[in-house]
Amino acid sequence: QVQLVESGGGLVQAGGSLRLSCAASARTFSNYAMAWFQQAPGKERDIVAAISWNGGSTYYGDSVKGRFTISRDNRKNTVYLEMNSLKPGDTAVYYCAADRSLSQILTTSPGGYDYWGQGTQVTVSS
């Protein structure tokens, strides 16, 4: 069982930045690919970014390319999402997810992830 705890969400003005963190309880954190998903009210949960177990591969959704950066620190059992140039359309609950995988091919579907955090709200005002 893996527990994931997100932090770092909040209210920010358009054009601002936030850094989300996700701390994992797994002793073998490096055995997991990690991802961030976003879900706005009334919408499906969509992938924002993903990173392979060793950081060798990353994926970004089209709407965040060039603005968001995913990274991980396996010594700290933590994955990060640096969000810059935020837009009102980025407003959503952001979820951290873990997929037990040592592949460099990343899963982009929510169904491919085994464990989820409780989510953190990000609100971008115009």
C-alpha positions as CSV (number, residue, x, y, z in Angstrom):
1,Q,0.0,0.0,0.0
2,V,1.3,3.5,-0.9
3,Q,0.0,6.6,0.7
4,L,0.4,9.9,-1.3
5,V,0.0,13.3,0.3
6,E,-0.1,16.4,-1.9
7,S,0.7,19.9,-0.7
8,G,1.4,23.4,-2.2
9,G,-2.0,24.3,-3.7
10,G,-3.6,27.6,-3.2
11,L,-4.9,30.8,-4.8
12,V,-2.7,32.6,-7.2
13,Q,-3.2,35.4,-9.8
14,A,-2.9,34.7,-13.5
15,G,0.7,34.7,-14.6
16,G,1.9,33.5,-11.2
17,S,3.6,30.3,-10.1
18,L,3.0,27.5,-7.7
19,R,5.0,24.4,-6.7
20,L,3.1,21.3,-5.8
21,S,4.7,18.5,-3.8
22,C,3.6,14.9,-3.3
23,A,5.1,12.8,-0.6
24,A,4.9,9.1,-0.8
25,S,5.0,6.5,2.0
26,A,6.4,3.7,-0.2
27,R,9.7,2.2,0.9
28,T,10.3,1.4,-2.8
29,F,9.3,4.8,-4.2
30,S,11.8,4.4,-7.0
31,N,9.7,1.4,-8.3
32,Y,6.9,3.7,-9.3
33,A,6.2,6.0,-12.2
34,M,4.5,9.1,-10.9
35,A,2.0,11.5,-12.4
36,W,-0.1,14.6,-11.7
37,F,-3.7,14.8,-12.9
38,Q,-6.2,17.7,-12.8
39,Q,-9.9,17.6,-12.4
40,A,-12.1,20.7,-12.8
41,P,-15.8,20.6,-11.6
42,G,-17.9,18.7,-14.1
43,K,-14.9,17.5,-16.1
44,E,-13.0,14.3,-16.4
45,R,-9.7,13.7,-14.6
46,D,-7.0,14.5,-17.2
47,I,-3.3,13.9,-17.0
48,V,-1.0,17.0,-16.5
49,A,2.4,15.4,-16.4
50,A,4.1,12.1,-15.7
51,I,7.6,10.9,-14.9
52,S,9.3,7.5,-15.0
53,W,10.8,5.8,-12.0
54,N,14.2,7.3,-12.5
55,G,13.2,10.6,-14.2
56,G,14.5,9.3,-17.6
57,S,11.2,9.9,-19.3
58,T,8.6,12.6,-18.9
59,Y,5.2,13.4,-20.4
60,Y,3.2,16.7,-20.5
61,G,-0.3,17.4,-21.5
62,D,-0.6,19.8,-24.5
63,S,-2.1,22.6,-22.4
64,V,0.8,22.7,-19.9
65,K,3.8,22.1,-22.2
66,G,6.4,24.8,-21.7
67,R,4.8,26.1,-18.5
68,F,4.8,23.1,-16.1
69,T,7.8,20.9,-15.0
70,I,7.5,17.6,-13.3
71,S,10.5,16.3,-11.3
72,R,11.2,13.8,-8.5
73,D,13.6,13.2,-5.7
74,N,13.8,9.4,-4.9
75,R,15.9,10.1,-1.8
76,K,13.0,12.1,-0.4
77,N,10.2,10.0,-1.8
78,T,8.7,13.1,-3.4
79,V,7.5,14.2,-6.8
80,Y,7.0,17.9,-7.7
81,L,5.1,19.9,-10.2
82,E,6.4,23.4,-10.9
83,M,3.7,25.5,-12.4
84,N,4.5,28.8,-14.1
85,S,2.5,31.3,-16.2
86,L,-0.6,30.0,-14.6
87,K,-3.9,30.7,-16.3
88,P,-7.5,30.7,-15.0
89,G,-8.0,27.5,-17.1
90,D,-5.5,25.7,-14.8
91,T,-8.0,26.0,-11.9
92,A,-8.7,22.4,-10.7
93,V,-8.0,19.9,-8.0
94,Y,-4.6,18.4,-8.7
95,Y,-4.0,14.7,-7.8
96,C,-0.8,12.8,-7.4
97,A,-0.8,9.2,-8.7
98,A,1.6,6.3,-8.6
99,D,2.0,3.4,-11.1
100,R,4.2,0.5,-10.1
101,S,6.3,0.4,-13.3
102,L,10.0,0.4,-14.2
103,S,9.2,1.2,-17.8
104,Q,10.2,4.4,-19.6
105,I,6.8,4.3,-21.4
106,L,4.4,6.3,-19.3
107,T,0.7,5.7,-18.8
108,T,-1.5,8.7,-19.4
109,S,-4.9,7.2,-18.5
110,P,-6.1,7.5,-14.9
111,G,-7.0,3.8,-14.9
112,G,-3.3,2.9,-15.3
113,Y,-2.4,4.3,-11.8
114,D,-2.7,2.2,-8.7
115,Y,-2.6,4.8,-5.9
116,W,-3.9,8.3,-5.5
117,G,-3.6,11.2,-3.2
118,Q,-6.5,13.2,-1.8
119,G,-5.9,16.1,-4.1
120,T,-4.9,19.8,-3.6
121,Q,-6.9,22.7,-4.9
122,V,-5.3,25.2,-7.3
123,T,-7.3,28.3,-8.1
124,V,-6.0,30.9,-10.6
125,S,-7.8,34.2,-10.6
126,S,-7.9,36.5,-13.6
